[in-house]
Amino acid sequence: MKLTEEEQDETAPEELVAAFSRCSNYPKDKEGVLFLAQGLRKAATASGTQMAAIVARCQELSQYCPTDYDLLQVANELALLSRPRAPMGCRECQGSGWLSYVKHVEAAAGEYDAHYAEYCSCERGNYLRLARQEQARKNEEKKAAARK
């Protein structure tokens, strides 16, 4: 039985951890089950992952009832896998998102070759440029908040 996202959000963690009841090390007393449910809720909150997804993944990985540490590890793994990834680059930048070039410079100090790098115009280059701008914006917000 698959639950919809709304039903998953409304499902109590005590009901979800009941899926581990067939495990040999499942808590025998109600207090143990409540602690397991609290661990599930904490793992889901800390990672931003749905509790039902954590339970399903734990069932796939082991025949034993998970500990709080196991729940947190699985939740962090699921959160990591759900993060957006940078797109691949092009042939021009060889997948890096950066173009490098050499420019001959004539200055009062003499002539020399200067090495430059810039974002590629491909999807990855644009992604990296926008990510850098977003990080700079967040840093400015932190500085402004610290000044207040």
N, CA, C and O atoms as a MOPAC input file, in Angstrom:
PM7 MOZYME 1SCF
protein

 N      0.84100 1    -1.18200 1     0.00000 1
 C      0.00000 1     0.00000 1     0.00000 1
 C      0.88300 1     1.24100 1     0.00000 1
 O      1.62300 1     1.48200 1     0.95300 1
 N      0.80400 1     2.02900 1    -1.07400 1
 C      1.57300 1     3.26300 1    -1.15700 1
 C      0.72300 1     4.41400 1    -0.65200 1
 O     -0.46000 1     4.52500 1    -0.97400 1
 N      1.35000 1     5.27100 1     0.14800 1
 C      0.65700 1     6.42500 1     0.68300 1
 C      0.93100 1     7.63800 1    -0.18400 1
 O      2.01900 1     7.77500 1    -0.74300 1
 N     -0.05900 1     8.52600 1    -0.29900 1
 C      0.17600 1     9.78200 1    -0.99400 1
 C      1.03500 1    10.66100 1    -0.10400 1
 O      1.21200 1    10.36700 1     1.07800 1
 N      1.57900 1    11.75500 1    -0.67100 1
 C      2.43600 1    12.64600 1     0.11500 1
 C      1.67600 1    13.24300 1     1.30000 1
 O      2.23700 1    13.39100 1     2.38500 1
 N      0.38900 1    13.59000 1     1.09500 1
 C     -0.39800 1    14.15800 1     2.19300 1
 C     -0.57400 1    13.13300 1     3.30700 1
 O     -0.46300 1    13.46500 1     4.48700 1
 N     -0.85200 1    11.87800 1     2.92600 1
 C     -1.02900 1    10.82500 1     3.92500 1
 C      0.27100 1    10.53700 1     4.65900 1
 O      0.25800 1    10.24900 1     5.85600 1
 N      1.40900 1    10.61300 1     3.94100 1
 C      2.70100 1    10.38100 1     4.58200 1
 C      2.97400 1    11.44800 1     5.63300 1
 O      3.47300 1    11.15300 1     6.71900 1
 N      2.64000 1    12.68900 1     5.29800 1
 C      2.85800 1    13.77700 1     6.24500 1
 C      1.98400 1    13.61500 1     7.48000 1
 O      2.38200 1    14.00400 1     8.57800 1
 N      0.79000 1    13.04300 1     7.30700 1
 C     -0.14100 1    12.89600 1     8.41500 1
 C      0.07200 1    11.61400 1     9.20000 1
 O     -0.43900 1    11.48700 1    10.31300 1
 N      0.81900 1    10.65100 1     8.64600 1
 C      1.02200 1     9.37600 1     9.31200 1
 C      1.91700 1     9.56200 1    10.52800 1
 O      2.99100 1    10.15700 1    10.44100 1
 N      1.46500 1     9.05100 1    11.64800 1
 C      2.22900 1     9.16900 1    12.88500 1
 C      3.48000 1     8.28900 1    12.79300 1
 O      3.43300 1     7.20600 1    12.21000 1
 N      4.59600 1     8.74800 1    13.36400 1
 C      5.81900 1     7.94800 1    13.30300 1
 C      5.65800 1     6.59000 1    13.99700 1
 O      6.31900 1     5.62100 1    13.62200 1
 N      4.77900 1     6.51800 1    15.01100 1
 C      4.53800 1     5.24300 1    15.69400 1
 C      3.97300 1     4.20900 1    14.73500 1
 O      4.30500 1     3.02700 1    14.82300 1
 N      3.10900 1     4.65800 1    13.80900 1
 C      2.53900 1     3.75400 1    12.81600 1
 C      3.59700 1     3.33100 1    11.80200 1
 O      3.60800 1     2.18400 1    11.35300 1
 N      4.48200 1     4.25100 1    11.44200 1
 C      5.51400 1     3.93900 1    10.46200 1
 C      6.54300 1     2.95400 1    11.00600 1
 O      6.97400 1     2.05300 1    10.28700 1
 N      6.94500 1     3.11500 1    12.27400 1
 C      7.95800 1     2.20800 1    12.82800 1
 C      7.38800 1     0.81800 1    13.07000 1
 O      8.14600 1    -0.12400 1    13.30400 1
 N      6.07700 1     0.67500 1    13.01900 1
 C      5.47200 1    -0.65700 1    13.15300 1
 C      5.91800 1    -1.56800 1    12.01400 1
 O      5.81900 1    -2.79000 1    12.12100 1
 N      6.40500 1    -0.98100 1    10.93200 1
 C      6.91400 1    -1.77900 1     9.81000 1
 C      8.13200 1    -2.60800 1    10.21900 1
 O      8.44800 1    -3.60300 1     9.56700 1
 N      8.80800 1    -2.21200 1    11.28000 1
 C      9.98000 1    -2.94100 1    11.76600 1
 C      9.60500 1    -4.03500 1    12.76700 1
 O     10.49200 1    -4.68400 1    13.32300 1
 N      8.30900 1    -4.25300 1    13.00700 1
 C      7.87700 1    -5.17000 1    14.06300 1
 C      8.29800 1    -6.62100 1    13.82300 1
 O      8.34400 1    -7.41500 1    14.76300 1
 N      8.60200 1    -6.96400 1    12.59200 1
 C      9.04900 1    -8.33300 1    12.29500 1
 C     10.53200 1    -8.53500 1    12.58900 1
 O     11.01600 1    -9.66700 1    12.57400 1
 N     11.24700 1    -7.46700 1    12.85200 1
 C     12.68100 1    -7.56700 1    13.13900 1
 C     12.89600 1    -8.18400 1    14.51800 1
 O     12.12100 1    -7.94900 1    15.44600 1
 N     13.94900 1    -8.96800 1    14.63400 1
 C     14.20600 1    -9.66100 1    15.90300 1
 C     14.55800 1    -8.69100 1    17.03700 1
 O     14.29900 1    -8.98700 1    18.20300 1
 N     15.13200 1    -7.56500 1    16.71200 1
 C     15.52100 1    -6.62300 1    17.75800 1
 C     14.53600 1    -5.46200 1    17.90700 1
 O     14.88600 1    -4.42200 1    18.46400 1
 N     13.31200 1    -5.63300 1    17.41600 1
 C     12.27700 1    -4.60600 1    17.56500 1
 C     11.96000 1    -4.44800 1    19.05300 1
 O     11.87800 1    -5.44400 1    19.77100 1
 N     11.77900 1    -3.20800 1    19.52600 1
 C     11.49500 1    -2.99800 1    20.95500 1
 C     10.22600 1    -3.73400 1    21.39100 1
 O      9.20600 1    -3.70900 1    20.70200 1
 N     10.31300 1    -4.38300 1    22.53900 1
 C      9.17800 1    -5.17300 1    23.05600 1
 C      8.17100 1    -4.31600 1    23.82200 1
 O      6.98400 1    -4.63600 1    23.87300 1
 N      8.65300 1    -3.23200 1    24.41200 1
 C      7.76700 1    -2.40300 1    25.22600 1
 C      7.35300 1    -1.13500 1    24.46500 1
 O      7.98800 1    -0.73900 1    23.48800 1
 N      6.27900 1    -0.52000 1    24.94000 1
 C      5.73500 1     0.66700 1    24.28600 1
 C      6.71900 1     1.83400 1    24.34400 1
 O      6.79600 1     2.63200 1    23.41000 1
 N      7.46700 1     1.93000 1    25.43700 1
 C      8.44000 1     3.01200 1    25.58800 1
 C      9.53200 1     2.91500 1    24.52000 1
 O      9.94800 1     3.92800 1    23.95700 1
 N      9.98900 1     1.70600 1    24.24800 1
 C     10.99900 1     1.50100 1    23.21300 1
 C     10.50300 1     1.89300 1    21.83100 1
 O     11.24700 1     2.46700 1    21.03500 1
 N      9.25100 1     1.58100 1    21.55000 1
 C      8.64500 1     1.94500 1    20.26900 1
 C      8.53900 1     3.46900 1    20.15700 1
 O      8.78300 1     4.03500 1    19.09200 1
 N      8.17400 1     4.13000 1    21.26600 1
 C      8.08100 1     5.59300 1    21.25300 1
 C      9.45100 1     6.22900 1    21.02000 1
 O      9.55400 1     7.22100 1    20.29900 1
 N     10.50600 1     5.66800 1    21.62300 1
 C     11.85100 1     6.18200 1    21.39900 1
 C     12.27400 1     5.99700 1    19.94400 1
 O     12.90900 1     6.87300 1    19.35800 1
 N     11.92000 1     4.85700 1    19.37100 1
 C     12.22200 1     4.60900 1    17.96200 1
 C     11.47500 1     5.61600 1    17.08100 1
 O     12.03700 1     6.13800 1    16.11800 1
 N     10.21900 1     5.88300 1    17.41100 1
 C      9.42400 1     6.86100 1    16.65500 1
 C     10.00900 1     8.26000 1    16.79200 1
 O     10.03400 1     9.01700 1    15.82200 1
 N     10.48500 1     8.61600 1    17.99600 1
 C     11.13100 1     9.91600 1    18.19100 1
 C     12.39600 1    10.01900 1    17.35200 1
 O     12.67300 1    11.05900 1    16.75400 1
 N     13.15600 1     8.93900 1    17.31300 1
 C     14.37300 1     8.92100 1    16.49900 1
 C     14.05700 1     9.11600 1    15.02700 1
 O     14.77700 1     9.81900 1    14.31800 1
 N     12.98300 1     8.49400 1    14.57100 1
 C     12.55800 1     8.64600 1    13.18600 1
 C     12.16900 1    10.09500 1    12.90800 1
 O     12.57000 1    10.67000 1    11.89700 1
 N     11.38900 1    10.67600 1    13.80700 1
 C     10.95600 1    12.06600 1    13.63100 1
 C     12.15700 1    13.01300 1    13.62200 1
 O     12.21400 1    13.92900 1    12.80100 1
 N     13.11700 1    12.80100 1    14.52800 1
 C     14.31400 1    13.65600 1    14.57300 1
 C     15.13000 1    13.52900 1    13.29100 1
 O     15.60900 1    14.53200 1    12.76100 1
 N     15.29200 1    12.30700 1    12.78900 1
 C     16.05400 1    12.08800 1    11.55600 1
 C     15.38000 1    12.77700 1    10.37600 1
 O     16.04800 1    13.39400 1     9.54600 1
 N     14.06100 1    12.67000 1    10.30700 1
 C     13.31500 1    13.29700 1     9.21300 1
 C     13.41200 1    14.81500 1     9.28700 1
 O     13.57100 1    15.48100 1     8.26300 1
 N     13.31500 1    15.36200 1    10.49100 1
 C     13.39300 1    16.80400 1    10.66800 1
 C     14.79000 1    17.32400 1    10.34900 1
 O     14.93600 1    18.34000 1     9.67000 1
 N     15.81500 1    16.63300 1    10.83600 1
 C     17.19300 1    17.07800 1    10.63700 1
 C     17.60500 1    17.04500 1     9.16900 1
 O     18.39800 1    17.87700 1     8.72800 1
 N     17.07200 1    16.08900 1     8.41100 1
 C     17.49900 1    15.93600 1     7.02200 1
 C     16.52000 1    16.52600 1     6.01400 1
 O     16.87900 1    16.74600 1     4.85700 1
 N     15.29200 1    16.78100 1     6.44300 1
 C     14.27600 1    17.27000 1     5.51500 1
 C     13.70700 1    16.16100 1     4.63700 1
 O     13.13500 1    16.43100 1     3.58100 1
 N     13.86400 1    14.91800 1     5.07500 1
 C     13.38900 1    13.75300 1     4.32600 1
 C     12.09700 1    13.23800 1     4.95400 1
 O     11.91600 1    13.33100 1     6.16800 1
 N     11.20800 1    12.69900 1     4.13800 1
 C      9.95100 1    12.18000 1     4.66100 1
 C     10.19100 1    10.90700 1     5.46400 1
 O     11.02600 1    10.07800 1     5.10300 1
 N      9.45400 1    10.76600 1     6.54700 1
 C      9.61500 1     9.61700 1     7.43500 1
 C      9.35200 1     8.29500 1     6.71300 1
 O     10.07100 1     7.31900 1     6.92600 1
 N      8.32800 1     8.25800 1     5.86400 1
 C      7.99200 1     7.01600 1     5.15600 1
 C      9.14200 1     6.57700 1     4.24300 1
 O      9.39500 1     5.38200 1     4.09200 1
 N      9.83100 1     7.53900 1     3.63900 1
 C     10.96400 1     7.20800 1     2.76400 1
 C     12.12000 1     6.62400 1     3.58200 1
 O     12.80200 1     5.70600 1     3.12800 1
 N     12.33600 1     7.15100 1     4.77200 1
 C     13.39800 1     6.64300 1     5.65200 1
 C     13.09300 1     5.20300 1     6.05500 1
 O     13.97200 1     4.34200 1     6.00700 1
 N     11.85300 1     4.94500 1     6.44900 1
 C     11.45100 1     3.59700 1     6.86000 1
 C     11.60800 1     2.62400 1     5.69200 1
 O     12.14000 1     1.52700 1     5.86500 1
 N     11.15100 1     3.01900 1     4.51200 1
 C     11.24300 1     2.14300 1     3.34000 1
 C     12.69300 1     1.80800 1     3.01300 1
 O     13.01400 1     0.66100 1     2.70100 1
 N     13.56000 1     2.79700 1     3.08200 1
 C     14.98200 1     2.56200 1     2.76900 1
 C     15.63300 1     1.67700 1     3.82500 1
 O     16.44600 1     0.81600 1     3.48600 1
 N     15.29600 1     1.86800 1     5.08900 1
 C     15.83500 1     1.02400 1     6.16200 1
 C     15.41400 1    -0.42900 1     5.96000 1
 O     16.20000 1    -1.34600 1     6.19500 1
 N     14.18400 1    -0.63100 1     5.52900 1
 C     13.70200 1    -1.99500 1     5.28600 1
 C     14.45300 1    -2.64100 1     4.12700 1
 O     14.69300 1    -3.84900 1     4.14200 1
 N     14.82500 1    -1.85300 1     3.12700 1
 C     15.58100 1    -2.37700 1     1.99200 1
 C     16.99700 1    -2.77000 1     2.39500 1
 O     17.55300 1    -3.74100 1     1.88300 1
 N     17.57600 1    -2.00100 1     3.32400 1
 C     18.98700 1    -2.17600 1     3.65900 1
 C     19.26800 1    -3.26700 1     4.67800 1
 O     20.33000 1    -3.88800 1     4.62900 1
 N     18.35000 1    -3.51700 1     5.59400 1
 C     18.67100 1    -4.42200 1     6.68800 1
 C     17.44200 1    -5.17800 1     7.17400 1
 O     16.30900 1    -4.72100 1     7.01700 1
 N     17.68500 1    -6.33300 1     7.76200 1
 C     16.60700 1    -7.11100 1     8.35300 1
 C     16.45200 1    -6.79700 1     9.83700 1
 O     15.56800 1    -7.33700 1    10.50200 1
 N     17.30800 1    -5.92700 1    10.35000 1
 C     17.26500 1    -5.55200 1    11.75900 1
 C     16.59100 1    -4.20300 1    11.94400 1
 O     16.58900 1    -3.36500 1    11.04200 1
 N     16.03400 1    -4.00900 1    13.09600 1
 C     15.40700 1    -2.74600 1    13.44100 1
 C     16.50700 1    -1.68300 1    13.57800 1
 O     17.49100 1    -1.91600 1    14.27900 1
 N     16.36300 1    -0.53300 1    12.93100 1
 C     17.42800 1     0.46600 1    12.95800 1
 C     17.51800 1     1.19300 1    14.29700 1
 O     16.53500 1     1.31900 1    15.02700 1
 N     18.71800 1     1.66400 1    14.59200 1
 C     18.94000 1     2.52100 1    15.75900 1
 C     18.72300 1     3.96700 1    15.32300 1
 O     18.52200 1     4.23700 1    14.13900 1
 N     18.76300 1     4.88500 1    16.26500 1
 C     18.64300 1     6.30000 1    15.92300 1
 C     19.74600 1     6.70800 1    14.95000 1
 O     19.50900 1     7.47000 1    14.01200 1
 N     20.94300 1     6.19700 1    15.18200 1
 C     22.07700 1     6.49700 1    14.30300 1
 C     21.79700 1     5.99700 1    12.88700 1
 O     22.04300 1     6.71100 1    11.91500 1
 N     21.28600 1     4.77800 1    12.76900 1
 C     20.96400 1     4.21900 1    11.45200 1
 C     19.91300 1     5.06200 1    10.73300 1
 O     20.03100 1     5.32900 1     9.53700 1
 N     18.89400 1     5.47400 1    11.46800 1
 C     17.83900 1     6.30400 1    10.88500 1
 C     18.40900 1     7.62000 1    10.35500 1
 O     18.05700 1     8.06500 1     9.26200 1
 N     19.28900 1     8.23200 1    11.13700 1
 C     19.89100 1     9.50100 1    10.72700 1
 C     20.79200 1     9.31600 1     9.51000 1
 O     20.78500 1    10.14800 1     8.60200 1
 N     21.56200 1     8.23900 1     9.48500 1
 C     22.44000 1     7.97000 1     8.34100 1
 C     21.62100 1     7.78100 1     7.06700 1
 O     21.95500 1     8.34300 1     6.02400 1
 N     20.56800 1     7.00400 1     7.14800 1
 C     19.71300 1     6.76300 1     5.98000 1
 C     19.03300 1     8.05800 1     5.55300 1
 O     18.94400 1     8.34000 1     4.35800 1
 N     18.55500 1     8.84400 1     6.50100 1
 C     17.89600 1    10.11500 1     6.17700 1
 C     18.86800 1    11.06600 1     5.47500 1
 O     18.49700 1    11.72800 1     4.50500 1
 N     20.10000 1    11.13400 1     5.95900 1
 C     21.09300 1    12.00600 1     5.33000 1
 C     21.45300 1    11.51200 1     3.93300 1
 O     21.66900 1    12.31400 1     3.02400 1
 N     21.51700 1    10.20400 1     3.76200 1
 C     21.79900 1     9.62900 1     2.44100 1
 C     20.68900 1     9.99000 1     1.46100 1
 O     20.96500 1    10.38700 1     0.32900 1
 N     19.44100 1     9.85500 1     1.88700 1
 C     18.30900 1    10.18500 1     1.02400 1
 C     18.29000 1    11.68000 1     0.69100 1
 O     17.98300 1    12.06400 1    -0.43700 1
 N     18.61800 1    12.51700 1     1.67200 1
 C     18.65000 1    13.95800 1     1.43700 1
 C     19.74100 1    14.30700 1     0.42700 1
 O     19.54100 1    15.15000 1    -0.44800 1
 N     20.88100 1    13.66000 1     0.55400 1
 C     21.99000 1    13.90200 1    -0.36600 1
 C     21.62600 1    13.48900 1    -1.78600 1
 O     21.95300 1    14.19200 1    -2.74200 1
 N     20.95500 1    12.35800 1    -1.92700 1
 C     20.57400 1    11.87300 1    -3.25400 1
 C     19.50900 1    12.74500 1    -3.90900 1
 O     19.39400 1    12.76700 1    -5.13400 1
 N     18.73000 1    13.46300 1    -3.10300 1
 C     17.65400 1    14.27600 1    -3.67100 1
 C     18.09600 1    15.70100 1    -4.01400 1
 O     17.32100 1    16.46600 1    -4.58800 1
 N     19.32800 1    16.06000 1    -3.66800 1
 C     19.81000 1    17.41000 1    -3.98200 1
 C     20.00200 1    17.57100 1    -5.48700 1
 O     20.37100 1    16.62500 1    -6.18300 1
 N     19.74600 1    18.78400 1    -5.97800 1
 C     19.97400 1    19.00000 1    -7.40500 1
 C     21.46600 1    18.96800 1    -7.72000 1
 O     22.29000 1    19.41100 1    -6.92100 1
 N     21.79400 1    18.44800 1    -8.87500 1
 C     23.18700 1    18.35600 1    -9.29300 1
 C     23.45800 1    19.35400 1   -10.41900 1
 O     22.55900 1    19.72800 1   -11.17100 1
 N     24.70000 1    19.76600 1   -10.51100 1
 C     25.07900 1    20.67200 1   -11.58000 1
 C     25.01400 1    19.92800 1   -12.91400 1
 O     25.40600 1    18.76400 1   -12.98900 1
 N     24.53200 1    20.57800 1   -13.95200 1
 C     24.47300 1    19.92700 1   -15.26100 1
 C     25.88500 1    19.72300 1   -15.83000 1
 O     26.84800 1    20.34700 1   -15.38500 1
 N     25.97300 1    18.85800 1   -16.79500 1
 C     27.26300 1    18.60700 1   -17.44300 1
 C     27.62900 1    19.78400 1   -18.34000 1
 O     26.75800 1    20.51200 1   -18.81600 1
 N     28.90900 1    19.95600 1   -18.55900 1
 C     29.39200 1    21.02900 1   -19.41700 1
 C     29.38900 1    20.61300 1   -20.87900 1
 O     28.77600 1    19.61300 1   -21.25100 1
 N     30.07700 1    21.38600 1   -21.69600 1
 C     30.11800 1    21.11700 1   -23.12800 1
 C     31.53900 1    20.72600 1   -23.55100 1
 O     32.44400 1    20.63200 1   -22.72200 1
 N     31.70900 1    20.50800 1   -24.82100 1
 C     33.04000 1    20.13900 1   -25.33000 1
 C     34.01500 1    21.30100 1   -25.21900 1
 O     35.20800 1    21.10600 1   -24.98800 1
 N     33.50100 1    22.49700 1   -25.38200 1
 C     34.37300 1    23.67700 1   -25.35600 1
 C     35.06100 1    23.83400 1   -23.99300 1
 O     36.24600 1    24.15900 1   -23.92300 1
 N     34.31000 1    23.60100 1   -22.92200 1
 C     34.88500 1    23.73000 1   -21.57600 1
 C     35.32400 1    22.37700 1   -21.02100 1
 O     35.84000 1    22.29700 1   -19.90600 1
 N     35.12100 1    21.32300 1   -21.79400 1
 C     35.47100 1    19.95800 1   -21.40900 1
 C     34.78600 1    19.51900 1   -20.12200 1
 O     35.34900 1    18.77200 1   -19.32200 1
 N     33.56400 1    19.99600 1   -19.94000 1
 C     32.74700 1    19.58500 1   -18.80800 1
 C     32.95800 1    20.36900 1   -17.53200 1
 O     32.25700 1    20.12700 1   -16.54900 1
 N     33.89800 1    21.30100 1   -17.50800 1
 C     34.20800 1    22.01000 1   -16.26400 1
 C     33.30200 1    23.20800 1   -16.01000 1
 O     33.09100 1    23.59500 1   -14.86100 1
 N     32.76500 1    23.80000 1   -17.08100 1
 C     31.96700 1    25.01400 1   -16.92500 1
 C     32.83100 1    26.26900 1   -16.97800 1
 O     32.31900 1    27.38000 1   -16.84300 1
 N     34.13200 1    26.10300 1   -17.17200 1
 C     35.07600 1    27.21600 1   -17.20800 1
 C     35.83500 1    27.21900 1   -18.52700 1
 O     36.17000 1    26.16400 1   -19.06700 1
 N     36.10100 1    28.41100 1   -19.03700 1
 C     36.97000 1    28.58600 1   -20.18500 1
 C     38.21100 1    29.32300 1   -19.71800 1
 O     38.11600 1    30.31400 1   -18.99400 1
 N     39.36000 1    28.84800 1   -20.12700 1
 C     40.59300 1    29.55400 1   -19.76900 1
 C     41.27800 1    29.98200 1   -21.05600 1
 O     41.21800 1    29.29200 1   -22.07400 1
 N     41.92300 1    31.12500 1   -20.98700 1
 C     42.61600 1    31.63700 1   -22.15900 1
 C     43.81000 1    32.47100 1   -21.70000 1
 O     43.89400 1    32.88900 1   -20.54500 1
 N     44.71400 1    32.69600 1   -22.62300 1
 C     45.92100 1    33.47400 1   -22.36200 1
 C     45.83600 1    34.74400 1   -23.19600 1
 O     45.47400 1    34.70600 1   -24.37200 1
 N     46.17000 1    35.86100 1   -22.57800 1
 C     46.12500 1    37.15000 1   -23.26400 1
 C     47.49400 1    37.80500 1   -23.12600 1
 O     48.04300 1    37.89000 1   -22.02700 1
 N     48.02800 1    38.25600 1   -24.22100 1
 C     49.32600 1    38.93200 1   -24.17900 1
 C     49.09800 1    40.36900 1   -23.71000 1
 O     48.28200 1    41.09600 1   -24.27700 1
 N     49.82900 1    40.76700 1   -22.66900 1
 C     49.65200 1    42.07900 1   -22.05800 1
 C     50.94800 1    42.87200 1   -22.20000 1
 O     52.03800 1    42.36800 1   -21.93000 1
 N     50.80600 1    44.11000 1   -22.62500 1
 C     51.94000 1    45.02700 1   -22.66800 1
 C     51.67100 1    46.11600 1   -21.65600 1
 O     50.70500 1    46.86800 1   -21.78900 1
 N     52.51700 1    46.20900 1   -20.64500 1
 C     52.34800 1    47.19400 1   -19.59600 1
 C     53.67300 1    47.91300 1   -19.36300 1
 O     54.69000 1    47.56500 1   -19.96400 1
 N     53.65700 1    48.91000 1   -18.49400 1
 C     54.87300 1    49.65900 1   -18.18200 1
 C     55.94100 1    48.74000 1   -17.59400 1
 O     57.13500 1    48.99000 1   -17.76000 1
 N     55.52800 1    47.70500 1   -16.92400 1
 C     56.46800 1    46.76400 1   -16.31100 1
 C     57.04400 1    45.79400 1   -17.33700 1
 O     58.00400 1    45.08200 1   -17.03800 1
 N     56.48600 1    45.75400 1   -18.51800 1
 C     56.97800 1    44.85700 1   -19.54800 1
 C     55.85300 1    44.06600 1   -20.18000 1
 O     54.67900 1    44.27200 1   -19.87300 1
 N     56.22200 1    43.17200 1   -21.05300 1
 C     55.26000 1    42.32700 1   -21.72700 1
 C     55.20200 1    40.96000 1   -21.03700 1
 O     56.21600 1    40.42600 1   -20.58800 1
 N     53.99700 1    40.41800 1   -20.96700 1
 C     53.84100 1    39.08800 1   -20.37400 1
 C     52.52300 1    38.48100 1   -20.83100 1
 O     51.63400 1    39.18000 1   -21.31700 1
 N     52.41700 1    37.18600 1   -20.67000 1
 C     51.18500 1    36.47600 1   -20.97600 1
 C     50.38400 1    36.30000 1   -19.68400 1
 O     50.87900 1    35.72500 1   -18.71500 1
 N     49.15400 1    36.79400 1   -19.67600 1
 C     48.29000 1    36.67800 1   -18.50100 1
 C     47.27000 1    35.57100 1   -18.74400 1
 O     46.70200 1    35.46100 1   -19.83100 1
 N     47.05000 1    34.76500 1   -17.73000 1
 C     46.09700 1    33.66300 1   -17.82200 1
 C     44.77900 1    34.10100 1   -17.18700 1
 O     44.75900 1    34.60800 1   -16.06500 1
 N     43.68800 1    33.90100 1   -17.90900 1
 C     42.36700 1    34.29500 1   -17.45300 1
 C     41.43200 1    33.08400 1   -17.47600 1
 O     41.67600 1    32.10300 1   -18.17800 1
 N     40.36600 1    33.17900 1   -16.69800 1
 C     39.31400 1    32.16400 1   -16.71700 1
 C     37.97600 1    32.87500 1   -16.60900 1
 O     37.84900 1    33.89400 1   -15.93100 1
 N     36.98600 1    32.32300 1   -17.28700 1
 C     35.63100 1    32.86700 1   -17.21200 1
 C     34.64700 1    31.71200 1   -17.32900 1
 O     34.99400 1    30.61400 1   -17.76500 1
 N     33.42100 1    31.98700 1   -16.93300 1
 C     32.39600 1    30.95700 1   -17.03300 1
 C     32.09500 1    30.68500 1   -18.49900 1
 O     32.05700 1    31.60500 1   -19.31600 1
 N     31.88400 1    29.43100 1   -18.82100 1
 C     31.48700 1    29.02600 1   -20.16500 1
 C     30.02400 1    29.42900 1   -20.37300 1
 O     29.29200 1    29.63600 1   -19.40500 1
 N     29.61300 1    29.53700 1   -21.60600 1
 C     28.21800 1    29.91600 1   -21.89500 1
 C     27.28500 1    28.70700 1   -21.91400 1
 O     26.09400 1    28.84100 1   -22.19600 1
 N     27.83000 1    27.52400 1   -21.61300 1
 C     27.00000 1    26.31200 1   -21.60300 1
 C     26.13500 1    26.26800 1   -20.33400 1
 O     26.22100 1    27.15200 1   -19.48100 1
 N     25.31300 1    25.24000 1   -20.22600 1
 C     24.39100 1    25.10200 1   -19.09500 1
 C     25.13500 1    25.02600 1   -17.75800 1
 O     24.71400 1    25.64200 1   -16.77800 1
 N     26.24000 1    24.26900 1   -17.71500 1
 C     27.01500 1    24.15000 1   -16.47500 1
 C     27.65200 1    25.48200 1   -16.09600 1
 O     27.63900 1    25.86400 1   -14.92600 1
 N     28.20600 1    26.18900 1   -17.07300 1
 C     28.81100 1    27.49700 1   -16.79800 1
 C     27.79400 1    28.46900 1   -16.22800 1
 O     28.08700 1    29.19300 1   -15.27700 1
 N     26.59800 1    28.48600 1   -16.80800 1
 C     25.53400 1    29.35700 1   -16.29700 1
 C     25.12100 1    28.94500 1   -14.88900 1
 O     24.88000 1    29.79300 1   -14.03000 1
 N     25.04100 1    27.63200 1   -14.66000 1
 C     24.70000 1    27.12900 1   -13.32500 1
 C     25.73600 1    27.59500 1   -12.30000 1
 O     25.37700 1    28.08200 1   -11.22800 1
 N     27.01100 1    27.44700 1   -12.62900 1
 C     28.07900 1    27.85000 1   -11.70400 1
 C     28.07500 1    29.35500 1   -11.45100 1
 O     28.28100 1    29.79800 1   -10.32100 1
 N     27.83800 1    30.14300 1   -12.50600 1
 C     27.79600 1    31.59600 1   -12.35700 1
 C     26.64600 1    32.00700 1   -11.43700 1
 O     26.82000 1    32.84200 1   -10.54900 1
 N     25.47200 1    31.41400 1   -11.65600 1
 C     24.31800 1    31.74200 1   -10.82400 1
 C     24.51300 1    31.28300 1    -9.38300 1
 O     24.10300 1    31.97600 1    -8.45200 1
 N     25.13600 1    30.11800 1    -9.18900 1
 C     25.40800 1    29.62700 1    -7.83400 1
 C     26.36700 1    30.57500 1    -7.11400 1
 O     26.19500 1    30.84700 1    -5.92600 1
 N     27.36700 1    31.07400 1    -7.82200 1
 C     28.32800 1    32.02300 1    -7.23300 1
 C     27.63300 1    33.32700 1    -6.85100 1
 O     27.89700 1    33.88400 1    -5.78500 1
 N     26.74500 1    33.81300 1    -7.71800 1
 C     26.00100 1    35.03300 1    -7.42100 1
 C     25.10200 1    34.84100 1    -6.20500 1
 O     24.99000 1    35.73500 1    -5.36600 1
 N     24.46700 1    33.68700 1    -6.10900 1
 C     23.58800 1    33.39300 1    -4.97000 1
 C     24.39300 1    33.34800 1    -3.67500 1
 O     23.95000 1    33.86500 1    -2.64900 1
 N     25.57800 1    32.73000 1    -3.71800 1
 C     26.42900 1    32.66300 1    -2.53400 1
 C     26.88400 1    34.05800 1    -2.12100 1
 O     26.91600 1    34.36500 1    -0.93000 1
 N     27.23200 1    34.89600 1    -3.07300 1
 C     27.64100 1    36.26900 1    -2.77400 1
 C     26.48500 1    37.05000 1    -2.14100 1
 O     26.69100 1    37.82900 1    -1.21100 1
 N     25.26500 1    36.83400 1    -2.65400 1
 C     24.08900 1    37.50800 1    -2.09300 1
 C     23.86000 1    37.08700 1    -0.63700 1
 O     23.57100 1    37.92000 1     0.22100 1
 N     23.99400 1    35.78100 1    -0.37200 1
 C     23.81500 1    35.29300 1     0.99700 1
 C     24.87500 1    35.85700 1     1.93000 1
 O     24.57400 1    36.20500 1     3.07100 1
 N     26.10800 1    35.95100 1     1.45900 1
 C     27.18000 1    36.51900 1     2.28000 1
 C     26.91200 1    37.98200 1     2.59800 1
 O     27.16600 1    38.42800 1     3.71600 1
 N     26.40300 1    38.73200 1     1.62800 1
 C     26.05500 1    40.13700 1     1.85500 1
 C     24.93600 1    40.25900 1     2.88700 1
 O     24.96800 1    41.14600 1     3.74000 1
 N     23.94300 1    39.36300 1     2.80800 1
 C     22.85100 1    39.37900 1     3.79200 1
 C     23.37700 1    39.10600 1     5.19200 1
 O     22.94100 1    39.73900 1     6.15300 1
 N     24.30800 1    38.17000 1     5.31600 1
 C     24.90300 1    37.86000 1     6.62600 1
 C     25.66800 1    39.05900 1     7.17000 1
 O     25.57000 1    39.37700 1     8.35600 1
 N     26.43200 1    39.72700 1     6.30100 1
 C     27.18600 1    40.91300 1     6.72800 1
 C     26.25000 1    42.01300 1     7.16500 1
 O     26.49500 1    42.67700 1     8.17200 1
 N     25.17300 1    42.21600 1     6.41500 1
 C     24.20000 1    43.25700 1     6.76000 1
 C     23.51500 1    42.93900 1     8.08200 1
 O     23.28300 1    43.83500 1     8.89400 1
 N     23.19500 1    41.68100 1     8.30100 1
 C     22.55500 1    41.27200 1     9.55100 1
 C     23.51700 1    41.43200 1    10.73200 1
 O     23.09400 1    41.78200 1    11.83400 1
 N     24.79300 1    41.18100 1    10.50600 1
 C     25.78400 1    41.31000 1    11.57900 1
 C     25.98900 1    42.77700 1    11.96000 1
 O     26.27800 1    43.08800 1    13.11500 1
 N     25.84100 1    43.66600 1    10.99600 1
 C     26.02800 1    45.10700 1    11.26600 1
 C     24.88400 1    45.69000 1    12.07800 1
 O     25.06200 1    46.70000 1    12.75800 1
 N     23.71800 1    45.07100 1    12.01700 1
 C     22.53500 1    45.61400 1    12.70600 1
 C     22.58600 1    45.36900 1    14.17900 1
 O     21.67000 1    45.76200 1    14.90200 1

